[in-house]
Amino acid sequence: MTPGDAFIELLDRVAASREASALLNADELGQWPEEAVTAMKAQKLIIMARPASSLACPGCEEACAMPVHTISTPSGEPAPFIVCSKRDDIGCVPVPVAHLERWRTSGDAIAGLLADLLGLRRSNAGGSSVGRWEVGMFRGTKHAGHLVLLAREKLALTLAGHSIALAEVLALEGGGFKVDKRRLTRLVDRPVAGAGDVESAEQKRERIKRRVNKLKAQGERAFLKTVAEEEGLSTSRIKQLLHDDNSAPESKKSYW
């Protein structure tokens, strides 16, 4: 298995988990190239999760799934064990602490990695809907569009109406992660009208308005500057969009 193969396997685990975090145990990571595991940990693509509360019991060939109990030794070290309830000749089965180690990854972590590599600012990290994670506003040479990570059969990116497999633009090479920014630029500069995550002017205005209101509610003073950086626009343009919304026709208001 190459580092790239390990990364593809990680992406597939996230795609399968969709809204939940994908968990990896120490034995699995031990079979992956050390270079890949080191890179994933360094980028916080995988982070330590709570220890496993159950394991396949190593007491006999049956390998039954059993709950793990833990006591402390006189020196204060944890001593996990499994109590066999299937056979009378086994009793307590010691479990190495390392076997309980688990690591966690998620679509949000991958979206964060993409945002870092592309220099994008995420507006709602950790707050996306099931199987969908906002990466940020990606600007090409002619147009800009929302880069979104989706969990389908495989992880995919949508941008300006286009859809592309994540593995085609994001890879683990030479101990680091690389993203094909040129390919994304070509996609955003050739938007597909009426498809994917292409926004209408009204949808964009409403989304920016909601983001501004959220920042205000959180006590953010430089909310215009923050939103402008997220959208890749000037603060004057953000003001204009909000003004256009506030100056919409009032024909629906009651005359009385």
C-alpha positions in Angstrom: 0.0 0.0 0.0 1.3 3.4 -1.0 0.6 6.7 1.0 -1.7 7.6 -1.8 -3.6 4.4 -1.5 -4.0 5.0 2.3 -5.4 8.4 1.6 -7.9 7.1 -0.9 -9.0 4.5 1.7 -9.5 7.3 4.2 -11.6 9.3 1.8 -13.8 6.2 1.1 -14.4 5.7 4.8 -15.6 9.3 5.2 -17.9 9.0 2.2 -19.4 5.8 3.7 -19.9 7.5 7.1 -21.6 10.6 5.6 -22.8 12.6 8.6 -20.9 10.7 11.2 -17.2 10.6 12.0 -15.2 7.8 10.5 -13.2 5.8 13.1 -9.9 4.1 12.6 -8.2 1.8 15.1 -4.5 1.5 15.8 -4.2 -1.8 14.1 -5.6 -0.3 10.9 -3.2 2.6 11.0 -0.4 0.3 11.7 -0.9 -1.3 8.3 -0.7 2.0 6.5 2.6 3.6 5.4 4.1 5.6 8.3 4.5 8.6 5.9 0.8 8.7 5.3 -0.2 8.5 8.9 2.3 11.1 9.9 1.0 13.5 7.3 -2.6 12.9 8.3 -1.8 13.6 12.0 0.2 16.7 11.2 -2.7 18.2 9.2 -5.2 17.1 11.9 -7.0 15.1 9.2 -7.1 12.4 11.8 -7.3 13.2 15.5 -7.4 11.0 18.6 -10.9 9.8 19.5 -12.2 8.2 22.7 -10.8 4.7 23.4 -12.9 1.8 22.2 -15.4 0.5 24.7 -15.6 -2.9 23.1 -13.3 -5.2 21.2 -13.0 -8.6 19.6 -11.8 -10.7 22.5 -8.3 -12.1 22.0 -9.0 -14.9 24.5 -9.8 -17.6 22.0 -10.4 -18.2 18.3 -14.0 -17.2 18.5 -13.0 -13.5 18.8 -16.4 -12.5 20.3 -17.2 -8.8 20.5 -17.1 -8.0 24.2 -17.2 -4.9 26.4 -13.9 -3.6 27.8 -13.4 -2.9 31.5 -10.6 -0.9 33.0 -9.0 -0.7 36.4 -5.9 1.2 37.6 -2.7 -0.5 38.6 -1.0 0.5 41.9 1.2 2.8 39.8 -1.9 4.5 38.3 -1.6 3.0 34.9 -4.8 1.8 33.2 -5.2 -2.0 32.9 -8.0 -2.8 30.5 -9.5 -6.3 30.4 -12.4 -8.4 29.0 -14.5 -10.8 31.1 -15.3 -13.9 29.1 -18.9 -15.0 29.7 -18.9 -17.7 27.0 -16.4 -20.2 28.5 -15.5 -21.3 32.1 -11.8 -21.8 31.3 -10.9 -18.3 30.3 -12.1 -15.7 32.8 -10.4 -12.3 32.5 -8.5 -11.5 29.3 -6.0 -8.7 29.5 -6.1 -6.2 26.6 -3.1 -4.1 25.6 -3.9 -0.4 26.0 -2.8 0.3 22.4 -5.6 -1.9 21.1 -8.1 0.5 22.4 -6.6 3.5 20.6 -8.9 5.0 18.0 -8.6 7.9 15.6 -11.3 10.0 14.1 -11.8 11.8 10.7 -14.7 13.5 9.0 -15.9 15.4 6.0 -15.5 18.6 7.9 -11.8 17.9 8.5 -11.3 17.2 4.8 -13.1 20.4 3.9 -10.8 22.3 6.4 -7.8 20.8 4.8 -8.9 21.9 1.3 -9.6 25.4 2.6 -6.1 25.6 4.1 -4.5 24.4 0.9 -6.4 26.9 -1.2 -6.2 29.8 1.2 -10.0 30.0 1.6 -11.9 31.2 4.6 -14.7 28.9 5.7 -17.9 30.7 6.8 -19.6 27.8 8.6 -17.0 25.2 9.5 -18.7 22.4 11.4 -22.1 23.6 10.6 -22.9 22.0 7.3 -25.8 19.7 6.5 -25.7 15.9 6.3 -23.1 14.8 3.7 -22.4 18.4 2.6 -19.6 20.6 3.8 -18.8 24.2 2.6 -15.2 24.7 1.7 -15.3 28.4 0.8 -15.6 30.9 -2.0 -13.1 29.9 -4.7 -12.0 32.6 -7.1 -10.7 31.9 -10.6 -9.4 34.4 -13.1 -12.9 35.4 -14.4 -15.5 34.1 -12.0 -15.9 32.9 -8.4 -18.1 30.1 -7.0 -18.8 28.1 -3.8 -16.6 25.1 -3.4 -18.6 22.4 -1.7 -17.6 18.9 -0.6 -20.3 16.2 -0.9 -20.5 12.6 0.3 -21.9 10.5 -2.4 -20.7 7.0 -3.4 -17.3 8.7 -3.3 -16.4 12.1 -2.0 -16.9 14.8 -4.7 -16.5 18.5 -5.1 -19.1 20.8 -6.7 -18.0 24.2 -8.1 -19.9 26.5 -10.5 -22.2 23.7 -11.6 -19.4 21.2 -12.1 -18.9 18.0 -10.1 -15.6 16.2 -9.8 -14.3 13.4 -7.7 -12.2 14.7 -4.8 -9.5 12.2 -5.5 -8.9 13.8 -8.9 -7.8 17.1 -7.4 -6.6 16.3 -3.9 -3.7 13.8 -3.3 -1.1 12.8 -0.8 2.4 13.0 -2.4 5.9 13.3 -1.0 4.7 13.4 2.6 2.3 16.3 2.0 -1.1 17.1 0.6 -1.4 18.7 -2.8 -4.5 20.2 -4.5 -4.8 20.8 -8.3 -5.7 24.5 -8.1 -5.4 25.0 -11.9 -8.1 22.4 -12.5 -10.5 24.1 -10.1 -9.7 27.4 -11.7 -10.7 26.1 -15.1 -14.0 24.8 -13.7 -15.0 28.0 -12.0 -14.1 30.1 -15.0 -16.5 27.9 -17.1 -19.7 27.9 -15.0 -22.6 25.7 -15.9 -25.7 27.8 -15.9 -28.6 26.5 -13.8 -26.7 23.6 -12.3 -25.1 22.5 -9.1 -24.4 25.2 -6.5 -24.7 28.1 -8.9 -26.5 30.9 -7.0 -28.9 33.5 -8.2 -28.2 37.1 -7.3 -31.1 37.0 -4.8 -29.9 33.7 -3.2 -26.4 35.2 -2.8 -27.8 38.4 -1.2 -30.0 36.4 1.2 -27.1 34.1 2.2 -24.8 37.1 2.8 -27.5 38.8 4.8 -27.9 35.7 7.0 -24.2 35.5 7.5 -24.0 39.2 8.5 -26.9 38.8 11.0 -25.2 35.8 12.5 -21.9 37.6 13.0 -23.8 40.6 14.6 -25.6 38.2 17.0 -22.2 36.8 18.0 -20.9 40.2 18.8 -18.5 40.5 15.8 -17.7 44.1 15.3 -15.9 43.8 12.0 -18.7 41.8 10.4 -18.5 43.5 7.1 -14.8 42.9 6.8 -15.2 39.3 7.8 -17.9 38.6 5.3 -16.0 40.4 2.6 -12.9 38.2 3.2 -15.1 35.1 3.1 -16.7 36.1 -0.2 -13.7 37.5 -1.8 -15.4 40.9 -2.2 -14.8 44.4 -1.0 -16.6 45.7 2.0 -18.2 48.4 -0.2 -19.7 45.6 -2.4 -21.1 43.8 0.7 -22.6 47.1 1.8 -24.1 47.5 -1.6 -25.7 44.1 -1.6 -27.2 44.7 1.8 -28.4 48.1 0.7 -30.1 46.6 -2.4 -31.9 44.2 -0.1 -33.1 46.9 2.2 -34.2 49.1 -0.6 -36.4 46.4 -2.2 -39.9 47.4 -3.2 -42.3 47.7 -0.3 -45.4 46.8 -2.4 -46.2 43.9 -0.1 -46.5 46.1 3.0 -50.0 47.1 4.0 -51.1 50.5 2.9 -52.9 51.0 6.1 
